[in-house]
Amino acid sequence: MSDLKFFIRPANNLDIPSIKKVVFTSLMEYGLIPDEFGKDNDLNDIEKNYFERNGFFGVLIEADSSQVIGTFGLFPARYPVCELRKMYLSKPFRGQGLGKVLMEAAIKHATDMHFQKLILETVSPLKEAIALYKSYGFIEITPAIINKRVDQAYELNLQNPILR
């Protein structure tokens, strides 16, 4: 990892423009279209859609600049299951081990919140992310819906997570 220092903190609604920039730019880099009022509607009110529902949304911050460079959300599905959403990292910071930092923070927060299973939906072009999920023990399951933004789904039993 580079010499820069990073930390994760809970997001709030003041972070929404920075979060959308990371998420939407990442989606477009993979040829995917952001859907601000559909699939990505949860980003329009982080506090309501995550924290008020007993979930969590974290942002990875570059300490020197306070810039949001990564994101992840834990959205309660049906207890004891939560969904990992919006885990993205700005392109200049990829390949430095920060995806693992995000994944381990997500697993730790989900475990600390007493969830027993973490699920996620993804799409084939996100090959690096899929490899990361599998390296942490996520197992492929059948997605509830298949579309341009979802063609794969995974789950992780949080009672036996693989931490790196």
Secondary structure by P-SEA (a helix, b strand, c coil): ccccccccccccccaaaaaaaaaaaaaaaacccccccccccccccccccccccccbbbbbbcccccccccbbbbbbccccbbbbccccccccccccaaaaaaaaaaaaaaaaacccbbbbcccccaaaaaaaaaaacccccccccccccccccccccccccccc
